[in-house]
Each structure stands twice: as C-alpha cells, then as structure tokens.
C-alpha cells in the first residue's frame, strides 16, 4: 500500500511538473510575450528594453526555473495591472471560489446520488424519464445560459434571490445551482447506471432473498457499492467546480479566482493568468490524487492488489 | 431568506457516516450566513445607510495621489482627498475648496493661495491623528503629482508652471503658499480645480510615517469620505467623515462595487442590489421599464476622427499621408473635408446614440460645461458639416484620390463609453461608401496608449471619444503639445493660441482667443474631425434622490452631493 501511495504521489508531482512547463511555455508557444504586451507599432529599441526589463531575453529554461523557484517560495510575480503580488491576489480570491465549489459539490452529492439511485430503482417510470431528461439538459445547457436564466427568473422577475455578489447564503444559491447542474447531471447518470448494474448482482438478489427491506437493500448494499464509480468522478467533479467557476463567477459577480482570470485576460495581465491557470492545474492534480487514495481506502479489492503488487 | 428557512427545516435522522457531510454543510451555511448581506440599502434602513455604486472596475486599485488618477480610481481618490478649488455645479464657477482664496499679481507670474485653517486630515488606519492640513501638505502633494513616474496627464503642465523647481513654491505661512512662475500663466486655478484631474491633497506626515505602499493602499485626506476598506477586484468602501468642513455626505457609507459585466450590472440595479451605475444606451430602456430613473450627464466626451501622423514640426510627422500631403496642403485639406462630409452625424446621433448626443463641428471640445456647444466653441456661425457622399467623392478627386484609398483603423473598448465601438463601425462603413477602405484592427486600450505614446499612428485613422479634461481651453489643449506623452496629435502652429490664452488674465478675452482657435480648426478641418458630443446614462435606484453632478465628467463624482430619496 505504501508503495502504491508513493507511486501515486510521484505521478502527481510529475504531472504538476509537466503542467507547470506547459502553462509557463504557453506564453512562449503563442509567441514572444513582448508581442502580446506591446503594440506592433512599438519601436525595436523599446521592445528590447522591455524584454531586458522583464527578463524575456533569457533562455526559456532559465526563465522557467526562475519562475518555479519563485512559485515554490510563494512568489508568483506581480500583476502588470496593479503591481500587487499574484500570490496575494489568488489567495484573496481563493476562499470565495472554494466556498462556491464546495457548495456546488455538496449540492451535487445531495441531489445527484439520491436522484440516480431513485432513477435506477424506478427504472422506466416517469420519474426515471424525468431524471434522465434533467441529466441531458444539465449536461448540454451552457453554464452562462443557465446562470442568466436563473438570474432573470429568480432575481429579476420573482425577486426571491439576489442576482449576484457574495454575501450570505442567499447569494450562494443561484451560482451554486448554476455550477452544480452540470455535475449533478453527470453524477445522476453515473449513479443510475452503476446502481442498475449493482441491482442485477448476486449479492443484492441474495440480500432480497434474505428478506431485507428494500430500504436496507438500497441503502446498505446498492448505494455503498454503486458509489465507488461516483467517487472516482468526484475528483473530476470538484476540479470542474473550481474551473467551471470562471463562467459562473462572471455571470454572478462572484469575487473568486474565475473572475480574477477573466479580468486578467482582458487586461493582458499575463503573470496573473499564468498563476491562476497553474493553480487550477494544481487543483486538478491534487483532487485526482486524493480520489485515488480515497478509492484505495474504500475498495478492498484495490487494496489487496496494491498489497500483492508490493 | 425563504430558501434558507426551508433548507434548514425538517429534521432528518443522520447516520454516523453522513454526519461529517452534514457538519461540512452546516459549516458552509453558517459561514455563508455570517457574511455581509451586501445589499444596497440606500436610505431605507434603520442602521447605517450605504450608497452602493456599480463600477466596471477601480483601475489600478492604487489610491496614491500620483497613480490613482485614472477614471477607475478617481471616485475613491477624490472622495478621500480634496482639491484646492471646487466647482459650482450650477454656474460652473470656481468656488473656494481647501483654498479660501487665490489671486495673482498683475502679469500672472505670481499666484498666492490662502488655505483654510480648519481642515483636519482623516485619522490613519489605526486612528492616528495627522492634524490640520497646511501649505506644506499641499506642496508635498504637488510634488507627488510632478514625479517622473506620475500617471497624471497634466503632470508636465505643473512642471512647466513652476519651471520644474519646487523652490518656486514658496511657503509663506502655515496656510499660505505662493507660486513663482517663469512665464505669465492666467489659467493656474484650472490646474487646481475640482472639474478636472488635479492635485489631490494628502498628509505629508502620514506618507512619511507609513511609507508609500501603505499610503497608497489606505489613503488619508481631508475629503467628505474617509477610506474604510478595500477588497481587491471586488469593492472599496468609504465612510462619511462626520462634520466635514464643506459637506458631510447624507449617506453613512459609499461602496463602489466592481461589476464588469453590463448585463449583471443591470440585474443588480433591477433588484436594488446596487443603487446607481452607468449603463450603455441599449440597456437603458430595460432599466426604465423597471421604473428606474435615468440621469443623463451630457458632454462626457467628444467623438472625433483622429488623423495619424499629425505631428507637425517633428520626426513623427507623416507628410505623405493622403490627409496631409505637405507638398500640396490644399489637397490634404480636401481629403479631410471629404472624410468629414462622408460622415452622417445625424444618423450616428439619432440611431447609435439614441439622441443623447449633439453633432459637433470641431473636434475635441475642451470642456463639458462652459464651451461644450458648437456656438460656444466656434461662435454663432458654426455649421455642422452636412452629410454629402457625392461631395465627398468630388473632394477625394480634388485631393488626388478619385478612387479613394486604403487605411487602417484601430478600435478598442473605452471604459465607461460602450458607444465608442459602434461609432467606429459606423465610421468605417460610411467612409467605405465613398471609397475610403478602412481595415479595422481590434486592440485593447493599453495597446492604444502605447501606440499613441510612441507616436506610431502613421497610415492610421481612428475614432476616439476624448473626455473633457479642463475648464480652461489652454489647459485642455496643452495635452496636445509635444511634451505630453499622451497627445493624439500635435497642435503645431495652433500652439500659439495656448501661449496667448495663458498670458491673458481676462476670462472673456481668453474665451475669445479660444473661439478663434476653434474657428481655425473648423476652417482647416484639422487636426481631427469632430463627430458628436456624447453623454453618459446613470441609472438610479429607488432609494437615490438628487445628484449635483458636474457636466462633462464621465465617472461618478460629487458623491457627497447625492441625496437619499425623500
């Protein structure tokens, strides 16, 4: 088990390393950052002075190592727009994004799992059909469209909820629903298909033959076993919740990292763009690692495989 | 609130394994409920009243007197820090601000300012006392805006004013200072007035105590609003300074909330989350349908077509461009006139600008107020060029380009002026109709700024909404001297009018010189081609009453004079 964990940790670090090169190199691949930062009419001398000042004339590997050395010590450079440290800007916005992502994840689990379970249990009924329609809509409707629709309906027309901003619980509801709908749909579909498979299994049939109540069968046997694939999806779901916040935060004026990224792109504030994308990548990798470890803990077969391999 | 109640209602028996999930959810709910409710609550609460103003951004989010002077930062900077001279919103006359009085000697080479002696600085972030505002503080603040790295467009005007020598600012006593000028300058009050982007006064003791970084994050001044808090990219909050010497605001707090998306801004207004915000024209009807009041602030900018390479007597001058043709100036003039009559100003004003604009005859009106109209600028005989595409084609032929020519144009979003890109699109289409093919290149404003500062505009024409900068024509047009990094063009021979105006102590006589200058611009169809003076539309929520705004200022200002709805 220890070796499995060690391998997964190494894989996570390698992934982060590769991603950091990709993120940092993206500026170089699309061209000299000077071209993006200065207008085409800027004189050669001004360009050279700018490159010198920004360190763009150094070899790529030197620039990368310099940047990463900074990142590892918490220095991600300074915003070109306002001169503030990028790490400080991201740290200031992180709680808002985490709050939204967590709310969205909880909503996803609270709605997606029961709905998927119910849908499989009532297979072929109107309830199943409705859940499937809900899932298709959720996975196909663009987030910004859902967001705007919810604002128009619940904030502007009905006046029940605020249209945006960050404040109390009321402010969290619409953006969390917007962000969660897509993942709720995914979890519902996954849970349904996984539960259908479980319902056909011998141990579920045996449990029923033993005379266990349907609630006990569904709760103890089906839910527990069908949840494992959903768990795997949980990492992607949480990471999606973080990165999906880019659109949702813009629609709901939510002061998180997503809006920071959009503002930075508009202002061509590339240190902030770079830092924000790197943080998103780190979230993906960390969530994937956590899910792997959790899966190892929950799935005895995988644990046995890991032990025998060691 | 209903949903919160419903969501927490209904006991549910939790099994141990779901308890953790429940605890996390509860923590989230509690933390979310504990936050600021964030609602715009202008004038309808028992507690403190907050005026919430929606803004697209707060610029660099730096409030130092020499950086925080862009359109984004100004609402905070000038809310906290005051200027020496106020402007009466009704008459637009200069009235005492921090300076009780100001006077010059006979030839305007010496200006003496007498400051009020009863104006305290706000306390610092930890309640420190910085005493009363003195002449030393004003001199220190003037020194800040004159720094080489000052972003203030007219920082050079200050340097010229005192011959770049701080010793020319003589401290007479605690509340009197005297400016010794190298040349007559009758427009000095304009350089300190509240109509324009001028010196915000801060405390020298505070800056020296906390250092520049801290002072830029938490400004201390004497204004009607005291800095309270700031969340980067989100909002800035100021609180009313009790018993302010000039005007204690009616609201207890003002919060500038950053809402970059215009549709989101409208939704926030419609739901009374924010109390006021500027909206683009196309969204105004939606706001009106909801019963919201719209206040139109006229003349916040003048849309003109700028002609690339117009830098007479400099290395950047482009003598061969179709609109210059230095070896045959009459042909160049014909091309400029062709471009002018090819523009259907009426259509632009009526269709694109919803009638909330005025067609103009000359470019770059220098002020939103006193000389904003054509008659005021160039006299009664001012005639807006009539739209005549046939005549435009004839003029192109007279200018040596019977088949038209190709040019490029740069277009970029102008903060607070969403109509700019529409006008550019209309210009491109109208010029194409007469044979001038314009290739459009999209850019962002910083890129435009770089291009302008590099004087790299050859072969380019572009439409730009120039915002008024000063009441005094000489002050306004000094932004088009070669010494100004941001100049879109150089005045060339027209610069002599600036010297004449500066030397003329009589106000009416100065305005007469300004009209001569305006007429010359109209006659030569240069250095730019005026299209329309545009307005900004402020949508006000139900809790906001009257606002004594100053015509010509596009950003939110005079917030201490915004009253709650009665």
Contacts between the chains, C-beta under 8 A, distances in Angstrom:
chain1	res1	chain2	res2	distance
A	38	B	447	7.7
A	38	B	450	5.8
A	39	B	443	6.7
A	39	B	447	4.3
A	39	B	448	7.6
A	39	B	450	4.6
A	39	B	451	4.6
A	39	B	454	7.5
A	39	B	456	7.4
A	41	B	450	7.7
A	41	B	451	4.9
A	41	B	454	5.9
A	41	B	456	3.3
A	41	B	457	7.8
A	42	B	450	5.8
A	42	B	451	7.8
A	42	B	454	5.6
A	42	B	456	7.1
A	43	B	454	6.2
A	43	B	456	7.6
A	46	B	454	6.8
A	81	B	60	6.6
A	82	B	60	4.6
A	82	B	61	4.9
A	82	B	62	6.2
A	82	B	232	7.6
A	83	B	60	7.4
A	83	B	62	7.0
A	84	B	61	7.5
A	84	B	232	6.5
A	89	B	232	6.1
A	89	B	233	7.4
A	92	B	231	7.2
A	92	B	232	5.6
A	92	B	233	7.8
A	93	B	233	7.0
A	99	B	28	7.0
A	99	B	31	7.4
A	99	B	32	7.0
A	102	B	24	7.4
A	102	B	28	6.0
A	103	B	28	6.0
A	103	B	32	7.7
A	106	B	21	7.3
A	106	B	24	7.0
A	106	B	25	5.4
A	106	B	28	6.9
A	109	B	21	7.2
A	110	B	25	7.9
A	148	B	263	7.1
A	151	B	264	7.8
A	151	B	267	5.2
A	152	B	267	7.6
A	155	B	267	6.0
A	155	B	270	7.9
A	155	B	271	5.0
A	156	B	267	5.7
A	156	B	270	5.1
A	156	B	271	6.2
A	159	B	271	6.6
A	160	B	2	6.7
A	160	B	3	7.4
A	161	B	3	7.3
A	162	B	38	7.3
A	162	B	39	7.2
A	162	B	271	6.4
A	162	B	273	5.6
A	163	B	264	7.0
A	163	B	267	3.8
A	163	B	268	5.6
A	163	B	270	7.5
A	163	B	271	5.0
A	163	B	273	6.2
A	164	B	259	7.4
A	164	B	264	5.4
A	164	B	267	6.7
A	164	B	268	6.2
A	164	B	273	7.2
A	165	B	38	4.8
A	165	B	257	7.0
A	165	B	268	7.3
A	165	B	273	6.2
A	166	B	35	6.9
A	166	B	38	6.8
A	166	B	234	7.7
A	167	B	35	5.1
A	167	B	36	5.4
A	167	B	37	4.9
A	167	B	38	3.4
A	167	B	39	7.4
A	168	B	4	7.9
A	168	B	32	5.7
A	168	B	33	5.1
A	168	B	34	7.6
A	168	B	35	5.3
A	168	B	36	7.8
A	168	B	37	5.2
A	168	B	38	7.7
A	169	B	3	7.9
A	169	B	4	5.1
A	169	B	7	7.9
A	169	B	29	5.9
A	169	B	32	4.2
A	169	B	33	5.2
A	170	B	1	6.4
A	170	B	3	7.1
A	170	B	4	6.6
A	170	B	37	7.9
A	171	B	32	7.6
A	171	B	35	7.7
A	171	B	38	6.5
A	172	B	32	5.2
A	173	B	3	6.0
A	250	B	260	7.5
A	250	B	261	6.1
A	250	B	264	7.9
A	251	B	261	7.2
A	251	B	264	6.6
A	252	B	264	7.4
A	253	B	257	7.8
A	253	B	258	7.8
A	253	B	259	5.1
A	253	B	261	7.2
A	253	B	264	5.2
A	253	B	268	7.2
A	255	B	231	6.8
A	255	B	233	6.0
A	255	B	234	4.0
A	255	B	258	8.0
A	259	B	233	6.8
A	259	B	260	7.7
A	260	B	233	6.1
A	262	B	260	7.6
A	263	B	57	7.7
A	263	B	233	6.3
A	263	B	260	6.7
A	266	B	260	7.7
A	266	B	444	7.5
A	267	B	444	7.7
A	267	B	446	7.5
A	268	B	444	6.3
A	268	B	446	7.0
